Amino acid sequence: MARKVRRKAAPAVPKPKKAKKPAAPRRRRGRPTKLSDQLFERAKKRMPGGVSSPVRSFRSVGGTPFFVKKAKGSVIVDADGNRYVDYVMSYGPLLFGHAPKAVLSAVRKALARGTSYGAPHRGEVELAERVCRLVPSMEKVRFVSSGTEAAMSAVRLARAATGRDLVLKFSGCYHGHADSFLVAAGSGVATLGIPGSPGVPSDLARATVTARYNDLASVEALFEAHRGKIAVLAVEPVAANMGVVLPKPGFLEGLRRIADREGALLLFDEVITGFRLAAGGAQEVYGVRPDLTCLGKILGGGLPVGAYGGRADLMAQVAPDGPVYQAGTLSGNPLAVAAGIAMLDSLRPEVYRQLEKTSAALEKGMRKVHEETGVSDRLTLNRIGSILTLFFNPGPIADFDDVKRSDGPAFTRWFHGLRKRGVFIAPAAFEAMFVSTAHTAKDLERTLAAHREALREAFTES
Ligand SMILES: *Cc1c(COP(=O)(O)O)cnc(C)c1O
């Protein structure tokens, strides 16, 4: 049994040569010949848009998504055997690339002990201890199953703890799809051009007010207008869901100061930045201590995990210690927790040195291509550590309004140009590229060669 699982969980490293196409599927008249296209046809009949999460549908760039057969390291392989250097990395969780040994082996061991208990277990304690050690502002932590749940629960706690209703967020920031956050949101919400979402009661949408990222005056103005009513300032300390947008010096410190002055709580949504920018996340890098923090993505190493935590006095209000109810059948799931422990135990300083080295080389190579192609002044590349975004407009890009000026059609041509040359980035302009420790110098070489050609196509109007 263990053998079989092992073989399934750890596919052989795909050969460097282009994999052979699987035996031609039986053709029916009018049926697509590619397996991915066939799967997409079937998927669309039974799943909205044929996908489990909107951005995967390629809706904003056109064409049909590929369906994944397997992935290992920096490479993802589709159902038709095409191989891609992957910069989507599951939108962030895969800091060490696909299927890293430490995580597979931890999950395999956990699997043999059962998949869910409905009772506490040692793994949760060990993961909680690690999270609180790495992120000292998190004195206590509650595990959930996604970043969405983490943000949703943190806001409930903030509202309860302050006795206030309003949530302040920043346009272009994404905090998952809980109702209170589907207002001026980034990521797929921005990609599809949805201002908010139908189905969110207007009274609830009104309880979310929106400021401009990197603009403290816009925050002050909202506090002026809603004095004593704002429970929480929720922010991605480095915005990564409108593409990567860095906080200006003083921005995060300013939010801390305003929150303290106004008796509001400061919530850092570190679902992407946590364990990625540093072992202690963006709050370690920028030296600003939030009251509450949300984690996800890397914390689960590709399995469903989220967490929220912070000041012990606040967490004391969460049930069963306090009255703020929040629960989950699969929360603290033993497989996910085992993956999380393996991830966090792999976060040594050299990991961040390597990520920085690879990512800096990628940035440098891209900039060189831009200069040689003579298009530098039409592009902006934002990067911090292992997340970066290429915007198709001149910079600087400091907020969502700047982001929205990016040339969408040029991005789309660039995306398809990369894809057909075996480089996979998110099929949406408002996302980050994720570099992992599995990306090699060879991957970068291939990426930059593809980038050079794809960029020419991007700037050739068709
Ligand atoms: C991905 C993300 C979320 C939502 O996490 P899910 O696991 O997709 O629910 C929340 N906040 C940020 C900053 C994210 O990047």
The ligand as a Gaussian input file, in Angstrom:
#p B3LYP/6-31G(d) Opt

LIG

0 1
 C       -4.734000      33.727000      -1.913000
 C       -5.021000      34.803000      -0.943000
 C       -6.109000      34.749000      -0.069000
 C       -7.138000      33.666000      -0.140000
 O       -6.613000      32.429000       0.142000
 P       -7.407000      31.121000      -0.385000
 O       -6.632000      30.004000       0.203000
 O       -7.368000      31.202000      -1.873000
 O       -8.789000      31.211000       0.137000
 C       -6.234000      35.731000       0.877000
 N       -5.350000      36.735000       0.953000
 C       -4.303000      36.837000       0.127000
 C       -3.335000      37.961000       0.289000
 C       -4.115000      35.879000      -0.859000
 O       -3.105000      36.007000      -1.714000

